[in-house]
Amino acid sequence: MSGTLDLERVRLETKEPEAPFEVMRGQKLQGKVEGVFIADGATFRTREVPKLDFAFSGIPGDNHHGATRPSGGLEPWYERGTEMKNERQVTILSPDDLAGIAEDLRIPEVRMEWIGGNILMSGIPHFTMLPSRTLIMFEGGVTIRVDGLNPPCRNSGRSIAGEFEGRDDIEFGFPKFAQYRRGLLAWVEKEGRVEKGESATVRIFPQWIYKPS
């Protein structure tokens, strides 16, 4: 009898609890680096380079380099200018998202350089919708961790509008049509170098929709 009770106790202790919400299993996807870019000028615009070095403080020489940054309009819970963790060291976009934005804006293209992207990555469907915490692990050894999507703004729209004479409407249209397609913000988890043409593994963790009740 005692042996039977001990066995039941083990079964109870090892039974996994059910999740309170539907949980999607983690997965891995494969992407490719189509280009790397740096913002080392007077504006947020970037230019293409053959390779980029990545440090824990971000991309050396890039305007978003730094372990910390001053808070801005997207952090109204802090006094503007408060020093905080720099979670936007790297901006990543996909060709498919950029093509979709261009189509909706009725223009031939939206180029990475015009809106300050650092890495152009193909092969990942609905790239901007990758969840927070996702790891992008590059063939050369660099790993960056996704903080979240990059909210589109009028500044980027104005930059694009400057490329198309008579299309001042793009400044206001971009925030609308780039919603959920403006790419991702990330920070460096493992240092190294990324070059055009290398592959990357995208590691997505289990995810769920939190509901308070």
N, C-alpha and C positions, 0 to 999 in steps of 0.2 A: 504493500500500500504506500509506504513511504517513497519507494522508487518512482511510483506513478505520479505522486504529488510533485516530486522534484522535477520530473520531466515536463509537467504542465507549467511549472513555474519558469523553466527555461524558455518554453514557447512564448509565454506572456512577455517575458523580459526582452526577447529578441524580435517581437513583432513590431514592424515599422508603423508609426502613426500615419493616418491619412492626412494629406495636405488639406487645409481649409478652402483652397481655391484650386482651379484647374492649373496644372503645371505642365508646361511644354518642356520636353527634354532638351538638353544641350546638344549642340551640333558643331561640326567643323565644315568650313567652305574654303575653296581655293580661289585666290584672286591674283591679278598681275599688275605690277607697277607700270603705268603707261608714261609717267613723267614725274619729275621732282622739280620743285620751284622754291624760290626764296624771296622774301620781302625785305630787301636790304636798301631800299631807296627812301625817298621822302614821304611816300604814301603807303597804304596797305597793299597796293598792287605787287604782284610777284613777277619774277622772270624765270625762265626755265634754265636749269643747270644739269650737268651730267650726273651729279651725285650730291647727296646731302649728308652731313654728319649730324648725329643726334646725341645730345648729352642729357643728363638728368634735368638740366635747366632748360631744355628745349633745343632749338636749332641755333647754334652760334652764328651771330651776324644777322639773324632775322629780327624783325621788329617786335615779334611776340616772344622773343627769347627772355628767359628769366624764371627762377623758381617761384617768384611771387609777382603779383601785379596789383595796381590800384583798382578798387571796385568802381563800377560805373552805373549806367542807367539800368542794366539788367540785374543789379543787386540792390533794390530799393531798401532792403532790410539793413544795409550798412550805410553809414555816412559816406558820401561820394569821396573817393580817394583813399579809402581804408585799405591798408595792405592786406592782401589775401593770397591764398594758394593760386598759382597760375594753372588753371585747368585747360586753357586754350593755347597751349604751346604749338599745336599742330592742327592744320585744317586739311581734311581729306574729302575729296569729291569723286564722283564717278561720271564717265562719259554719258551714260544713259540718262542720269538726272539732268545734266547740263543740256543734253539734246531736247529733253522734254520741256525744260524751261524756255529754251529758244523757240520751240514750236508754238508754245502758248503765247509768247511775246511777239510772234510773227516776225522773227529775225533769223538770219542764216545760222548763227551760232552764238553761244556764250562761252567764252574762253576762260580757262582757269585763272590766267594772269589778271583778268579784269576784276575778279572778285576775291583775290588774295588767297587762292588755294596753294597748299604745299605739296600734296601728293594726289596724283590722279590714278585711281585704281579701277580696273575693269574686272568683270567676272562675278560680281556679287549683286544679285537681284535686289531691287529696292534698297540700295546701299544706305541712304540717309536714315532708314528706319531700323538699322542695327541698334540693339538696346545698349544702354549704359552698362559698363563693366566689360564689354566685349574686348577681347585681346586681338590685335593684329600683329602677327609674328612673321617678320620678313626673313626671306631666305638668307640674307647676309648676317642675321643675328639680332637686329633691332626688334624690340617689342614696344608697341604703344598701346595705351589703354583708352578706350572711348569714354569720354565724359558724357556726351549727349549730342543732340542735333544742334546745328548752328542756325539760330533764327535769322531769316533774311531781313535786310534793312534797306532804307532808302539810299544810304551811302553807296552800297554796291550797285543799286539800280541806277544811280547817277553816273557811276563809273561806266556801266554798260551803255547808257544813253549817249555818252560822249563819243562812242564809236559809230553812232548812226545819226546822221544829220536829220533834224526835223522830228526826232522821236523822243521828245522830252517826257512823254507819257510813260516811258520805261522806268523812270525813277520811281513812280508810284505803282506800276504794274509788277515790278520784280518782287516786292514783299508778298504780293498776293500769289503769283504763279510759282514762286520758288518755295512756298511752304511745303515742308516735309521732303524737299529735294535739294536743299542748299548745302548738303554735306554734314560732316561730323567734326566736332572738336575733340581733341585728345591730348594726352600728356605722355611723356616718355617714361616707360617702366624699365627698359633695358637699353643701354647705350650701344652705339655702333654707327654703321654707314648704310644708307639705302641708295641703290642705283636704279636707273631706268631699265626696265626689262626683267627685273627679278620677280620671283613669285612670292606670295604671302599666304599664310594660313590664318583664316579668321575663326577664332574660337568663341563661340556663343554659349554662354552659361544657361542653365535652366531659367525659365522666366514665367512670370504670372502677372495677372492684373490684381493689384491690392484693392480690397474693398473694406472699409471700416466696419461695415455691418452686413 
